[in-house]
Amino acid sequence: CPASANAMCTCIIAIVLVMLGILKIVSKKTGKQQEGLVSAF
């Protein structure tokens, strides 16, 4: 069903955006420790 696949894609994109936002906040708090994790992606 294309409609459910589209909804799933939207959900995945939303989750990724939230995770990236959390990573940015954490990296600001921890400093350079987080840079290795970000570059691993």
Biopython code that builds the backbone (N, CA, C, O; Angstrom):
import numpy as np
from Bio.PDB.StructureBuilder import StructureBuilder

atoms = [
    (1, "CYS", "N", (0.853, -1.211, 0.000)),
    (1, "CYS", "CA", (0.000, 0.000, 0.000)),
    (1, "CYS", "C", (0.887, 1.261, 0.000)),
    (1, "CYS", "O", (1.587, 1.511, 0.982)),
    (2, "PRO", "N", (0.870, 2.042, -1.064)),
    (2, "PRO", "CA", (1.747, 3.225, -1.165)),
    (2, "PRO", "C", (1.499, 4.250, -0.064)),
    (2, "PRO", "O", (2.437, 4.903, 0.393)),
    (3, "ALA", "N", (0.249, 4.399, 0.366)),
    (3, "ALA", "CA", (-0.073, 5.413, 1.374)),
    (3, "ALA", "C", (0.628, 5.107, 2.696)),
    (3, "ALA", "O", (1.175, 6.009, 3.330)),
    (4, "SER", "N", (0.614, 3.844, 3.114)),
    (4, "SER", "CA", (1.247, 3.480, 4.387)),
    (4, "SER", "C", (2.766, 3.578, 4.279)),
    (4, "SER", "O", (3.440, 3.923, 5.250)),
    (5, "ALA", "N", (3.305, 3.274, 3.093)),
    (5, "ALA", "CA", (4.748, 3.393, 2.885)),
    (5, "ALA", "C", (5.157, 4.857, 2.990)),
    (5, "ALA", "O", (6.200, 5.174, 3.563)),
    (6, "ASN", "N", (4.337, 5.753, 2.436)),
    (6, "ASN", "CA", (4.617, 7.181, 2.495)),
    (6, "ASN", "C", (4.590, 7.665, 3.935)),
    (6, "ASN", "O", (5.438, 8.458, 4.342)),
    (7, "ALA", "N", (3.616, 7.188, 4.713)),
    (7, "ALA", "CA", (3.516, 7.573, 6.123)),
    (7, "ALA", "C", (4.732, 7.071, 6.892)),
    (7, "ALA", "O", (5.241, 7.758, 7.778)),
    (8, "MET", "N", (5.195, 5.873, 6.551)),
    (8, "MET", "CA", (6.364, 5.301, 7.215)),
    (8, "MET", "C", (7.602, 6.139, 6.913)),
    (8, "MET", "O", (8.412, 6.406, 7.801)),
    (9, "CYS", "N", (7.743, 6.555, 5.650)),
    (9, "CYS", "CA", (8.878, 7.404, 5.272)),
    (9, "CYS", "C", (8.849, 8.710, 6.052)),
    (9, "CYS", "O", (9.881, 9.171, 6.540)),
    (10, "THR", "N", (7.662, 9.306, 6.169)),
    (10, "THR", "CA", (7.525, 10.563, 6.907)),
    (10, "THR", "C", (7.910, 10.363, 8.365)),
    (10, "THR", "O", (8.574, 11.209, 8.964)),
    (11, "CYS", "N", (7.487, 9.236, 8.933)),
    (11, "CYS", "CA", (7.829, 8.920, 10.326)),
    (11, "CYS", "C", (9.338, 8.778, 10.499)),
    (11, "CYS", "O", (9.913, 9.312, 11.447)),
    (12, "ILE", "N", (9.971, 8.061, 9.584)),
    (12, "ILE", "CA", (11.419, 7.843, 9.672)),
    (12, "ILE", "C", (12.159, 9.169, 9.572)),
    (12, "ILE", "O", (13.095, 9.421, 10.330)),
    (13, "ILE", "N", (11.734, 10.027, 8.624)),
    (13, "ILE", "CA", (12.373, 11.339, 8.461)),
    (13, "ILE", "C", (12.214, 12.157, 9.740)),
    (13, "ILE", "O", (13.162, 12.799, 10.192)),
    (14, "ALA", "N", (11.015, 12.132, 10.319)),
    (14, "ALA", "CA", (10.765, 12.888, 11.552)),
    (14, "ALA", "C", (11.660, 12.384, 12.680)),
    (14, "ALA", "O", (12.235, 13.184, 13.419)),
    (15, "ILE", "N", (11.782, 11.070, 12.816)),
    (15, "ILE", "CA", (12.620, 10.483, 13.872)),
    (15, "ILE", "C", (14.080, 10.881, 13.676)),
    (15, "ILE", "O", (14.770, 11.224, 14.636)),
    (16, "VAL", "N", (14.550, 10.834, 12.421)),
    (16, "VAL", "CA", (15.938, 11.206, 12.129)),
    (16, "VAL", "C", (16.183, 12.670, 12.476)),
    (16, "VAL", "O", (17.211, 13.009, 13.063)),
    (17, "LEU", "N", (15.234, 13.542, 12.112)),
    (17, "LEU", "CA", (15.385, 14.968, 12.414)),
    (17, "LEU", "C", (15.438, 15.202, 13.915)),
    (17, "LEU", "O", (16.241, 16.006, 14.389)),
    (18, "VAL", "N", (14.589, 14.508, 14.668)),
    (18, "VAL", "CA", (14.594, 14.643, 16.127)),
    (18, "VAL", "C", (15.928, 14.164, 16.695)),
    (18, "VAL", "O", (16.507, 14.813, 17.565)),
    (19, "MET", "N", (16.411, 13.027, 16.199)),
    (19, "MET", "CA", (17.688, 12.490, 16.683)),
    (19, "MET", "C", (18.837, 13.442, 16.382)),
    (19, "MET", "O", (19.724, 13.631, 17.214)),
    (20, "LEU", "N", (18.825, 14.046, 15.188)),
    (20, "LEU", "CA", (19.874, 15.007, 14.835)),
    (20, "LEU", "C", (19.810, 16.220, 15.752)),
    (20, "LEU", "O", (20.846, 16.737, 16.171)),
    (21, "GLY", "N", (18.596, 16.680, 16.070)),
    (21, "GLY", "CA", (18.441, 17.806, 16.983)),
    (21, "GLY", "C", (18.984, 17.476, 18.360)),
    (21, "GLY", "O", (19.654, 18.302, 18.980)),
    (22, "ILE", "N", (18.698, 16.265, 18.846)),
    (22, "ILE", "CA", (19.204, 15.830, 20.155)),
    (22, "ILE", "C", (20.724, 15.755, 20.122)),
    (22, "ILE", "O", (21.388, 16.175, 21.070)),
    (23, "LEU", "N", (21.284, 15.218, 19.025)),
    (23, "LEU", "CA", (22.738, 15.116, 18.898)),
    (23, "LEU", "C", (23.393, 16.485, 18.942)),
    (23, "LEU", "O", (24.448, 16.655, 19.553)),
    (24, "LYS", "N", (22.762, 17.475, 18.287)),
    (24, "LYS", "CA", (23.328, 18.829, 18.298)),
    (24, "LYS", "C", (23.328, 19.404, 19.703)),
    (24, "LYS", "O", (24.302, 20.030, 20.120)),
    (25, "ILE", "N", (22.221, 19.191, 20.448)),
    (25, "ILE", "CA", (22.125, 19.697, 21.826)),
    (25, "ILE", "C", (23.177, 19.012, 22.700)),
    (25, "ILE", "O", (23.863, 19.668, 23.484)),
    (26, "VAL", "N", (23.298, 17.684, 22.559)),
    (26, "VAL", "CA", (24.258, 16.928, 23.365)),
    (26, "VAL", "C", (25.683, 17.353, 23.032)),
    (26, "VAL", "O", (26.516, 17.498, 23.927)),
    (27, "SER", "N", (25.964, 17.553, 21.737)),
    (27, "SER", "CA", (27.322, 17.921, 21.331)),
    (27, "SER", "C", (27.693, 19.296, 21.863)),
    (27, "SER", "O", (28.860, 19.553, 22.162)),
    (28, "LYS", "N", (26.706, 20.186, 21.983)),
    (28, "LYS", "CA", (26.981, 21.498, 22.577)),
    (28, "LYS", "C", (27.336, 21.357, 24.051)),
    (28, "LYS", "O", (28.177, 22.092, 24.570)),
    (29, "LYS", "N", (26.684, 20.402, 24.726)),
    (29, "LYS", "CA", (26.922, 20.220, 26.161)),
    (29, "LYS", "C", (28.237, 19.494, 26.423)),
    (29, "LYS", "O", (28.976, 19.852, 27.340)),
    (30, "THR", "N", (28.528, 18.474, 25.616)),
    (30, "THR", "CA", (29.708, 17.649, 25.886)),
    (30, "THR", "C", (30.949, 18.172, 25.185)),
    (30, "THR", "O", (32.061, 17.775, 25.532)),
    (31, "GLY", "N", (30.784, 19.062, 24.199)),
    (31, "GLY", "CA", (31.929, 19.608, 23.488)),
    (31, "GLY", "C", (32.339, 18.748, 22.317)),
    (31, "GLY", "O", (31.499, 18.342, 21.514)),
    (32, "LYS", "N", (33.645, 18.464, 22.213)),
    (32, "LYS", "CA", (34.165, 17.781, 21.030)),
    (32, "LYS", "C", (34.030, 16.269, 21.115)),
    (32, "LYS", "O", (34.301, 15.577, 20.134)),
    (33, "GLN", "N", (33.621, 15.741, 22.256)),
    (33, "GLN", "CA", (33.481, 14.300, 22.423)),
    (33, "GLN", "C", (32.502, 13.719, 21.396)),
    (33, "GLN", "O", (32.689, 12.596, 20.926)),
    (34, "GLN", "N", (31.470, 14.476, 21.050)),
    (34, "GLN", "CA", (30.395, 13.981, 20.201)),
    (34, "GLN", "C", (30.774, 13.974, 18.719)),
    (34, "GLN", "O", (30.110, 13.303, 17.929)),
    (35, "GLU", "N", (31.808, 14.690, 18.325)),
    (35, "GLU", "CA", (32.142, 14.828, 16.906)),
    (35, "GLU", "C", (32.447, 13.490, 16.251)),
    (35, "GLU", "O", (32.099, 13.278, 15.089)),
    (36, "GLY", "N", (33.093, 12.584, 16.977)),
    (36, "GLY", "CA", (33.393, 11.266, 16.437)),
    (36, "GLY", "C", (32.135, 10.500, 16.085)),
    (36, "GLY", "O", (32.086, 9.821, 15.059)),
    (37, "LEU", "N", (31.116, 10.603, 16.928)),
    (37, "LEU", "CA", (29.845, 9.931, 16.680)),
    (37, "LEU", "C", (29.171, 10.478, 15.436)),
    (37, "LEU", "O", (28.660, 9.716, 14.616)),
    (38, "VAL", "N", (29.168, 11.802, 15.292)),
    (38, "VAL", "CA", (28.496, 12.430, 14.154)),
    (38, "VAL", "C", (29.182, 12.030, 12.849)),
    (38, "VAL", "O", (28.509, 11.753, 11.857)),
    (39, "SER", "N", (30.514, 11.998, 12.844)),
    (39, "SER", "CA", (31.246, 11.650, 11.625)),
    (39, "SER", "C", (31.095, 10.169, 11.291)),
    (39, "SER", "O", (31.305, 9.771, 10.145)),
    (40, "ALA", "N", (30.731, 9.345, 12.279)),
    (40, "ALA", "CA", (30.506, 7.925, 12.036)),
    (40, "ALA", "C", (29.291, 7.714, 11.135)),
    (40, "ALA", "O", (29.243, 6.750, 10.371)),
    (41, "PHE", "N", (28.311, 8.613, 11.225)),
    (41, "PHE", "CA", (27.152, 8.549, 10.334)),
    (41, "PHE", "C", (27.584, 8.980, 8.939)),
    (41, "PHE", "O", (26.767, 9.003, 8.019)),
]
sb = StructureBuilder()
sb.init_structure("model")
sb.init_model(0)
sb.init_chain("A")
sb.init_seg("    ")
for serial, (resi, resn, name, xyz) in enumerate(atoms, 1):
    if name == "N":
        sb.init_residue(resn, " ", resi, " ")
    sb.init_atom(name, np.array(xyz, "f"), 0.0, 1.0, " ", f" {name:<3s}", serial, name[0])
structure = sb.get_structure()
